[in-house]
Amino acid sequence: MVNPTDVPTLTLNNGVEIPQVGFGTFKVDPKGAQRAVEAALEAGYRHIDTAAVYGNEEGVGAAIAASGIARDELFVTTKLRNGEQRKDLVHPAFEESLRKLGLDHVDLYLVHWPAPGLGTYREAWTELEGIYREGGARAIGVSNFLPEHLHSVLEVAEVVPAVNQVELHPSFQQPETQQASLEKGLAVEAYAPIGQGADLELPAVTRIAEAKGVTPAQVVLRWHLQSGRVVIPKSVTPERIASNIDLFGFELSEEEMTDLTAQDTPERMFPDPATADFTMLD
Ligand SMILES: NC(=O)c1ccc[n+]([C@@H]2O[C@H](COP(=O)([O-])OP(=O)(O)OC[C@H]3O[C@@H](n4cnc5c(N)ncnc54)[C@H](OP(=O)(O)O)[C@@H]3O)[C@@H](O)[C@H]2O)c1
């Protein structure tokens, strides 16, 4: 187990501390999520990432409740469904997420996608600001926002989003989105941080892993940490859950960092937020 206090934190633009390593739960059903989050909490994770659309908030909540870990030692993120971005739907959707998680507040609440076809992310943002002011979320942010979506939301924002959670791994790094986020004061959170496993086969990754005597996933996750990003790797495999947070016994050299940053192809694995038609999704 990694001592949770050994996991560094980043300070968000409102002063809230976010552990730089979190645990992802995408594509895990509620029972599986409970088991995986229990294993993650045992391994030392204190930051858990879920979303209403994952359908597993109850499983995440059950693991948190069973752990007995003090609420203020945990950092829990969930996200608003695309179909619930409308002004009148945001607060009820948020209350439903809290109920399923069994919590009275979350640490971070995100607009899941800009879904420009819906035309509602700006009004959703104003509702998230209300949730933040009411104390429902210690921080609020966005996900999958390209620079154009950030500029657009900042035109109406009274609270600058604290985080932009985006697809980011060695073969897809979106430097423009990273730069735009950082310039506006948002922390960058890497989802699919190991490219859903695919980037672990890159020769640059396997070479460094062999030289360092660590796993390819540890190399990629350490690269993110040394680049100043938050990571939220997902696994349902106990040994991987444990090794994916065991990142503090080695360091990548400048040359190794440069080598990994040179792997940007860049090819997305997830839909392009500029064009993805989410009008038909929930
Ligand atoms: N905001 C968004 O739109 C968005 C989109 C996607 C994801 N996310 C968040 O980001 C989290 C992470 O992304 P992700 O789940 O798509 O992908 P990921 O964390 O990059 O990769 C997960 C995959 O890699 C495998 N894996 C994990 N650790 C490994 C290791 N040490 N060695 C080899 N394989 C390993 C897992 O297999 P096993 O589980 O079988 O071990 C799983 O198939 C999600 O769970 C979710 O919380 C957010």
The ligand as a Gaussian input file, in Angstrom:
#p B3LYP/6-31G(d) Opt

LIG

0 1
 N      -14.422000      12.730000     -18.842000
 C      -14.554000      11.801000     -19.754000
 O      -15.221000      11.965000     -20.788000
 C      -13.866000      10.494000     -19.546000
 C      -13.730000       9.598000     -20.619000
 C      -13.064000       8.401000     -20.383000
 C      -12.537000       8.121000     -19.145000
 N      -12.703000       8.994000     -18.096000
 C      -12.195000       8.694000     -16.740000
 O      -10.817000       8.348000     -16.840000
 C      -10.609000       7.052000     -16.287000
 C       -9.468000       6.359000     -16.987000
 O       -9.721000       6.206000     -18.373000
 P      -10.044000       4.805000     -19.059000
 O      -10.665000       3.911000     -18.057000
 O      -10.785000       5.062000     -20.307000
 O       -8.613000       4.261000     -19.526000
 P       -7.186000       3.982000     -18.831000
 O       -7.210000       4.228000     -17.376000
 O       -6.175000       4.686000     -19.666000
 O       -7.005000       2.413000     -19.109000
 C       -7.817000       1.440000     -18.531000
 C       -7.510000       0.109000     -19.221000
 O       -6.135000      -0.219000     -19.036000
 C       -6.011000      -1.468000     -18.339000
 N       -4.940000      -1.288000     -17.350000
 C       -4.998000      -0.562000     -16.214000
 N       -3.820000      -0.601000     -15.553000
 C       -2.998000      -1.397000     -16.292000
 C       -1.673000      -1.823000     -16.121000
 N       -0.958000      -1.458000     -15.055000
 N       -1.135000      -2.625000     -17.074000
 C       -1.862000      -3.007000     -18.166000
 N       -3.126000      -2.621000     -18.379000
 C       -3.698000      -1.821000     -17.440000
 C       -7.357000      -1.724000     -17.692000
 O       -7.625000      -3.114000     -17.608000
 P       -8.271000      -3.842000     -16.316000
 O       -9.347000      -2.941000     -15.766000
 O       -8.816000      -5.103000     -16.915000
 O       -7.156000      -4.088000     -15.333000
 C       -8.309000      -1.047000     -18.679000
 O       -8.589000      -1.901000     -19.755000
 C      -11.975000       6.384000     -16.509000
 O      -12.108000       5.190000     -15.784000
 C      -12.899000       7.489000     -16.114000
 O      -12.985000       7.604000     -14.700000
 C      -13.343000      10.185000     -18.306000

